[in-house]
Amino acid sequence: MERFTGSFTQQEPIPAEGIEAALRVLHSGRLHRYNTAPGEVAEAALLEEDFAAQTGARYCLAVASGGYALACALRAAGVQPGERVLTNAFTLAPVPGAIASVGAVPVFVGVTEGLVIDLDDLAAKASGARLLMLSHMRGHICDMAALMRLCDARGITVIEDCAHTMGATWAGRLTGRWGAMGCFSTQTYKHANSGEGGLLISDEPELMARAILLSGSYMLYDRHRAAPPPEAFAPHRLTTPNVSGRMDNLRAAILRPQLRDLAAQCTRWNERYRVLEQGLTQTPGLTLIERPDQEGFVASSFQFLLLDWQAEAIQAVLARSAARGVELKWFGAPEPVAFTSRYDSWTYAPSAPMPRTDRVLAGLIDMRLPLTFSLEDCAQIARILRAEVSAVFQGDLSAPITTARAD
Ligand SMILES: *Cc1c(COP(=O)(O)O)cnc(C)c1O
């Protein structure tokens, strides 16, 4: 019986160009973004300029983390304590966490079997809300044209969480470019790796001026190169609190060559995704996630559904796959494991049960897909999953089962 021996948490090394750029910053000693020699432009400022050009955004701000970008966007948009902020029931903890961190209250909107926000549920819950923090969770992108129509008609400002969609598009338009602000993460498990880090983009001068002031720019915002003009800062420079969360030049230096490679990396992720998808088609009991034609996704992870399965059967699939080296995460477990928390795990935010969402989450299996996996690795993983899902689904448990836990 074949066993997979790769690591689901091993990313690729930083490209040589990034290491050299990082060494130059280290040798200079000027790691802080505003610590520049005469005539020098900080790596952080160059990164912002690069990412703005790459996304077509007018403005960009580099910050300390994706979660910081989210909270900073909310603050820039003028969120008030106690305000209701719409967001996805299916997302990662930093999203409701960012809302809670500014004293606002997450209002969870359900998820469809396509793993995107349920637009009917959004319409039903939208009344009175001013802000939607939309999470393109696990890289699944909803019908953005329909979502923007719905939100524009109600005067709802959309902030996009693009932690899983750097380089991804809907109908040819990049995520992060539909809403008023787009937030990205450059944390190790996302699409570019600086350990920790975040990027925020926008076309709106007032929002970006406030975001830059919030991030801790003191009165040095004129050192930014992807920033609105000084007039945009004038009304806010003395009234906007400093909530320090800047990116440093070291991380920026590591990121710039990675961003240049992004398109090629996206292709490599999707090749891996398609091999897995192909290997799992028509597996009895297993539902693949439909990927609409308009969705130009970037797959750094893989999801499938074991819809309406008994919890014990799902646990058996997890245990049997783990015993063969395939590490799965399950969003239906009674207690969150690693990143699998769900709307009802975040007990600081009120929520009513959502049966249709619960049905999806109860059957939702997730797997990381690092670029260190070869296409043959992906084919092997698919063979193992296919065999184990089929065995459990057909009640053929004669193959030895270990007691290894999937977490
Ligand atoms: C990782 C992640 C974030 C936040 O990113 P950090 O850089 O870790 O703060 C936000 N949203 C989602 C969906 C994420 O996976």
The ligand as a MOL file (V3000), in Angstrom:
LIG
                    3D

  0  0  0     0  0            999 V3000
M  V30 BEGIN CTAB
M  V30 COUNTS 15 15 0 0 0
M  V30 BEGIN ATOM
M  V30 1 C -3.9980 34.1530 6.7710 0
M  V30 2 C -5.3120 34.8030 6.6040 0
M  V30 3 C -5.5550 36.1180 6.9920 0
M  V30 4 C -4.6110 36.9560 7.7700 0
M  V30 5 O -3.3450 36.8720 7.4670 0
M  V30 6 P -2.1360 37.0160 8.5550 0
M  V30 7 O -1.1030 37.5930 7.6840 0
M  V30 8 O -1.8640 35.6660 9.0680 0
M  V30 9 O -2.5930 37.9830 9.6160 0
M  V30 10 C -6.7820 36.6490 6.6960 0
M  V30 11 N -7.7280 35.9520 6.0890 0
M  V30 12 C -7.5670 34.6640 5.7300 0
M  V30 13 C -8.6730 33.9550 5.0530 0
M  V30 14 C -6.3480 34.0550 5.9870 0
M  V30 15 O -6.1720 32.7800 5.6600 0
M  V30 END ATOM
M  V30 BEGIN BOND
M  V30 1 1 1 2
M  V30 2 1 2 3
M  V30 3 2 2 14
M  V30 4 1 3 4
M  V30 5 2 3 10
M  V30 6 1 4 5
M  V30 7 1 5 6
M  V30 8 2 6 7
M  V30 9 1 6 8
M  V30 10 1 6 9
M  V30 11 1 10 11
M  V30 12 2 11 12
M  V30 13 1 12 13
M  V30 14 1 12 14
M  V30 15 1 14 15
M  V30 END BOND
M  V30 END CTAB
M  END
